[in-house]
Amino acid sequence: MKRTFVKEFQGIGACDVYVSAVDAEKKNVGGCQFACELLDVVDEKRFSGKEGELFKADLIHEGKLVSCIFAGLGKESTPHSVEAAFACAVKEAKKQKPHTIGVFVNQAFPGKSVEAVLLADDGFDAHKSEKADEISYVFYGVEEAQAREGVVLGEAVRTTRRLVNEPSNVMTPAQLATEALLAGADSGFDVKVYGLPEIQDLGMKAFLEVARGSDREPKVIAMSYCGDPDSKKILGLVGKGLCYDSGGYSLKPSTGMETMHTDMGGAGAVIGAISAIAKMKLPINVTAVVAACENILSAHAYHPGDIIGSMAGKTIEINNTDAEGRVTLADAVTFAIQEQKVTHIIDVATLTGAAITALGHEITAVVSDSDELWEKTAEAAKPSCEKVWRLPVDKVLGKALDSKTADMRNSSGRAAGTICGGMFIQKFTQGLPWLHLDIAGTSYTDGTAVCPFGATGVGVRLLYHVAKNCAK
């Protein structure tokens, strides 16, 4: 995407289409007098600026057709209303196949305006013979420095979407490690990749059990950013890195496997988040950890009924090989604590179908034993425009993970599946403040205004704003 920032609007003609977000009073449209004068003559019944409302006006300027598209904000500008309005306006504008789109940014949220456009004009055509034409954007009423956070977050989400959208024959554990190294070099954080011999030496037995069904070597990726060298606090971000999940011997149906290349959505989220954190130079120390592998059915794969070890020394009865993500996260969390010395932990995972049953595809489920982390996450949900809902941590529910033959079992069954999946991970947090994000329902979409199709990049902006809150 090509983009230009222009502080003062010089008049129509430079772009094929102009878009903006308009409040119910139809005033101060991106600071553009031309747009205000145009809307002054529009009847209230045709366009009143209500949230979700669209209005299009076609003009002839010097023999050229120029379109203006306005999206309603409602009574006031909020991060959510601004994002929704610009996303809808861009979606409508793209139907005209323009070469250039001019954007009158919302003056209250200039960065969010730019961020919304970057997310709405996104797609995945890497493997198509014919590529979509690139659109050039001109952002009016803002300098690039004013919109930097929006640009950084928009690009971070787009990067995460690309990583998650790539099929598993491309985005292997080794390739994911390479992508992390490239992101570190670009954004300014350190990356260390651990191969099979090093993982074995670390004693990551649970992770290796999940990985041993595949011929592709597992990788542990440790990413570190030091933005506050005087502090001993380190925020740990741990992302589930299943580059493909067949379910193992607890085999998924074929229709359930078609999108299982996206089971590393948590890994993509933490890579995108630490990239944005480092680029914006937040004054906080952050370590992101990914244990990347594949869960494949083979003669070498682990079985239901197996009892396996873990890096923490705890034993796990495997009663469902398709509940593999929490098994890999157990060792990834232990690694983050023992090797990276994190002091509080947020893990992100496409963990349970139960999260979709409970909260659908718009709200991320949260399980946490830390009121402080939850409060910072709930606060971060507003500027990030990512909805979250906290589920209870109840010891009675956790009893479903009790095992007669090991320290615990990896699956509790259908009842309270999202909660118990999170509470399994909690058993490895060593009492540190911890929060779990189950993004199974929110990480992928058939299409919304802000995400045309595929991976949504959920978690990137939320984690960035949590880190920003923790740095206060």
N, C-alpha and C positions, 0 to 999 in steps of 0.2 A: 504494500500500500504506500503510495506516494502522499506526502502531506506537507502543507505549507501553513504557516501561521502569519496572519495579517492583523495588525492592531486596529486599523481604521478601514471600514468598508468604503470602497471607492465607487460603488454603483454596480448595477447588474450588467452582465455581459461576459464576465470572465469565466463563468461556470454554466453548465447545461441545466443544473437543478440546484435550488437552494432549499435548505431545510432548517427548521428551528422548532423549539418547544415554547409553547405559549400558555401563560396562566389564564385564569378565568376572567381577569380584567383586561387581557389582551394588551398589556403595556410592557415596555422595556424588553422587546423581543431581541435578545442578544445585543442590546445597545444599538440596534439598527433602526434608524428613522424611517428608511424606505419600507421595511417590513411593517412597522407600526402604522404608517399611512395606508398601506395596502389593507391591513386588517380593519382599519377604521370604517371602511366602506362595506365590510362583510356583515350581512344580517346575522343576528344572534341565532336564528333558527338553523342557519347553515353551518355556523361554527361558533361555539361559545367558550371554547378552551377547556371543556370538561376532560378529565383524565380518560385516555383511551380514544378520544375523538381525533379525526384527521380531516384536514382541509387542503385541497389542491387548487392552485390558480395558475393558469397558463397565460403567458404574456408573449407578445412579439417585440423583440428588441433588435433594431437594425436588421430586420429581415430574418431573425433567428428566433426559434421557439425556445422560451425559457420558462421553466416550471418552478413554482414555489410551493413547498409542502410544509404545513404546520401541524404539529401534534400537540394535543392538549395536555397540560400539566395538572389541571385541577385547581384547587383554591390556593395551593402554595407549592413552592419548589422544595423538594426533598431529594436526597440521593436516589431513592427508588423511583420517584415520579420523573426525574430528569433522565435516568437511565432508560426507563420504559418508553418515554416520549421520543428520545433520539433514536432508539433502536427501531421503533415503529416507523418513524419518518425515513430512516435510511432504507429499511426494507421496502417501503413504498417507492422511494426514489430509484432504487436499483431496477425496478420493473421497466423503467424507461431506457435501460442500457446506456446510461450517460458515461461520458469520458471524464467529466469533472463534476464534483458536488461541492457546493459551498455550504458551510455550516455556521450559522449564527449561534455561538455558544451561550449557554445560560450563565449570566454574570455572577450568580450566587455560587454556582458549581462548575467553573470552567474545566477543571480537570476531569470531573465526572462526565461532562459532555463529550470530551475527546475519548475517554475510556469507553463510553457506550458505543460510539461510532466504530472504534477499533474492534469491539466484540461483535457488533452486528454485521459488519462487512468482513466476515471470516468464512472460510470454507476449507474443505480438504479434497483437493483434486490432484494430489501428488502422483497418483497412478493412472490418471486419465490421459488419453492421447491429446485431447483438446482441452486447453486450460481456459479458465474464465479470464476475460479481459480485466486488466488492472485499472482501478479507478483512482484518479487523483483527487485529494480532498484539500480544500482551502478552509481553514478555521479562522473565522472573523471574530474580532473582539477580544483576542487573547494572545499573549506572547508565549513562545514555547516554554520558557522557564516557569511560567505560571501554571502550565498544564503538565509539568514533568511527571508528577505522581500518576496522573491518569494515563499518560503515555507508557510509563514503566509498567504499571499494572496491566494495561491492555495488552502490551507485548508479552508479558509473563504468562497471562492466561492463554494467549494464542500459541505460545510455545508449548505449554502443557497440553493443550488440545491436540497439537500435532503429534506429540509423543504418544498420547493415549490412542489416537486414531490410527496410528500405524499398525498394520497387521503383525501377528506374532512371528512370521517368517522374516520380518524386517526388524522389529523392535524386540530383539533377543536380550537376555541379561547382559551380554557383552556390549551390545549396541546402546543399551540404556546407560551403562557405565561410561561409554564414550560420550554420550550426550551430556551427562553430568560434568565430565571433564571440560567439554566445550563451554557449557554454561558458566562454570567456575572461572574459566579464562576470560570470558566476556564480561561477567558481572563483578568479579573481584572477590571470590571466596576460594578456600582451599578444598581440594578433593583428593581422597585416597581410596583406591579400589583394592579390595581383598579378593584374591582368587581362591580356588579350592584348597590348596595346601594350607594357606593361612587361615581359612575358615575352619578347617579341621583342627589346626593347632589351637584355635580359640575355644574349641569345644562346643561349637554351635550345632549340637546333635539334633535338636528338633527341626531346625531349618534344613539341615542336610537330609533328613528323612523325607521331607516333602520334595526336595530337589532331586533325589536319586532316581526317580522314574524317568527323567529326561537325559538325553545325551548332551544337552547344552549345559555348559558349566555354570554353576551359580556364581553370583557376585555379591559382595557386600560393599555398598557405596557409602562412604562417610564424607559429608560436606560440612565445612566449618567456616563461620564468619565471626570475626572478633571486632565488634563495634564499640565495646566498652572494656578496654583492657584492665581498668582498675576494679572491675567487679568480678566476683567469683561465681556469680549466677550465670547459668547457661540454659537457655530454653532448648529443649530437645524436640525436634519434629521427626516423627517416625512414620514412614509411608509404606503401605503394603505394596510389594513389588512383584506380584504374580503376572509375569509377561504372557502366560497362557494358563488357563485352568480348565482341564477336562473333567475335573471331579475325582480323578484317580479311579480306584476300584469302586467307589461310590459314584459311578459314572453319571454325568448329566445327560439328559436327552439331547439329541442333535440340535434341536432348535435353541436349547439353552447354551450351546457352545459357540454360536455364531459370533457373539460379541465378547467372548471371553478374553480377547486380546486387550480389552479395557480393564481387566482386573488389576492392572497396575496404576489405576487412577490415583490412588493415594501417593504412590511414588512420584507420579507426574506433578501432583499438587505440591509436595514438599520441595521438589526441584524448582518449580516456578516461584514458590514463596520465598525461598532463600535467595533466589536470583533478584527478586524485587527488593528484598530487605537489604541486600548488599549494594545494589545500584543506588538506592535512596540513602545509603549510609546511615541507617538507623543506629542509635547509640545503645546497642544491645548485643549480647553474645548468643549466637544461635548455632546449633549443630543439627543437621538433617541426616537421617540414616535410612537407607533402603537395603533390604535383603531381597535381591532379585533372583527369581528362579521360575521354573515351569512345574506345574502339577500335572503329570502325564501318566496315563495308564500304560504300564509296560511290565515285563518280567522282573524288573528291578524295583518297581514301585512299592511303597509301604502299603500295608493292608489294614482293613478294619479288624480290630482285635489286637493289634500290635501294642506293645508298651514300649515307649521310647523315652530317651533322656532329653535334657535341655542344658543350655549354657548355665542356667541358674542352679543346676543340680536337682531340679524337681522332675518327677516322672509323670508321663502323660499316657493315659489309655486312649487309643485312637478308636473311637466308635463311629467315626464318619470321616473318610478321607477327603470329602468335599468341604469340610470345615477346616481347611488347610491354612487360610490366611492368618488366623489367630495363632496357629502353631509357629509360623514364620515370624510373626510379630513378637511372640514371647522371647525369642532369641534376639531379635532386633532391638527390643526395649532393653534387654539385659546388656547387650553390647553398648547401647547408648549410655547406660548408667556406669558400667564397669570400665569401659575403654575411653569414652568421651566425657565422662564426669558431668553429665547433665544434672541439673538440680530440679527441673520440673519438666513434665512430658506431655506432649499432645500427639496422639497417633491418629492417622487418617487411613481409612480402609473402605473398600467396597466389600463389606463383610457379610451382611445378611439380607436375604430376600425378605425377612420379617420387617426390616426397616421400610421397605416399599409398602408392605401390607399396612403398617401402622401410620405412615406419614406421606405416602405417595411419592411423587417425583419432584416436589418443589421445596421440601423441608428436610434438612439433614438432622439425623438423630444424634443426640449427645448423651453420653454416659460419663459421669465424672464423680470423683470423690473430693473435689476441691471447689468450694464455693467461690474462691477468689478467681480461679481459672475460668469457671463458668461465667462469672460476672464480666470478666474481660472479653470473653467470647460473645456473650449476649450483646455487649456494647459494640463489639467489632462487626456484628451482623448488620448494623444500620448503614455505615458508610460502604460496606462491601456489597450490600444488596443480596446477601445470602441468608436465607431463613434457617433458623436452628430451633430445636426443641429438646429440652432436657428430660430424660427418662430417669426413674429412680434407681439408685444402687441399694438393693435390698438383700440382706444376708439370707433371708428365707428363699428368695428366688435363686440365689447362688448355690444353694444346696443341690440343685439339679446337675451341677458339675462334679459332685462327689463320685468317687470311683471305689469299688470294692477291691481293686487289684493294683491301683497306682495312686499317686498323690491327687490326681484329678483326671477327668475325662474331657475330651475336647469339644463335645457337643452335648447340649442339654435337651435336644429335641425341639419341637415346634413352639412350645409354650415359652413366652418371654424371650424369644430367640435373640433379639437385638441386645437386650439387657445382659443376658448370660454370655453372649459373645464378647461384649465389652468387659464383663467381670472376669472372664478367663484371662484377658490381657492384664487386668488389674493385679492378678496373682503374681505378676513378674515385675511390678513397679517398685518393689522394695520400700513401700510406704511413702514414696515421693508424691508431691501433688501431680495429679494425672487427669487428663481429659481425652475422651475417645470420640472421634467423629465417624459415624457410619454413613458413607456417601453412596451406598449401593443404589439408592433411588435417584440421587441428584447428579450423578457423574456423567450421565448419558441421556440424550434426548432425540426424539424424532423430529424436533424442530420447534424453536421458539423465536421471538423477535430478536432476542439478544444472542442466540446461538442457532444458526441455521440448521445444523444437523450434527449428530455425533457427540463426541466428548465435549462437556461443558466447561471443563477447567475449574470446576467447583473446588473450593478449599484454598486456592491461591490467594485470592483477595482477603478471605476471612483470616487466614493465618498471618498474612502481612499486617492486617489491622490489629490482630491480637498481639503480635510482636511490638507494634507501635504503642499499644496500650501498656504493655509490660515495660516499655522503655521510659514511660513517664515518671 
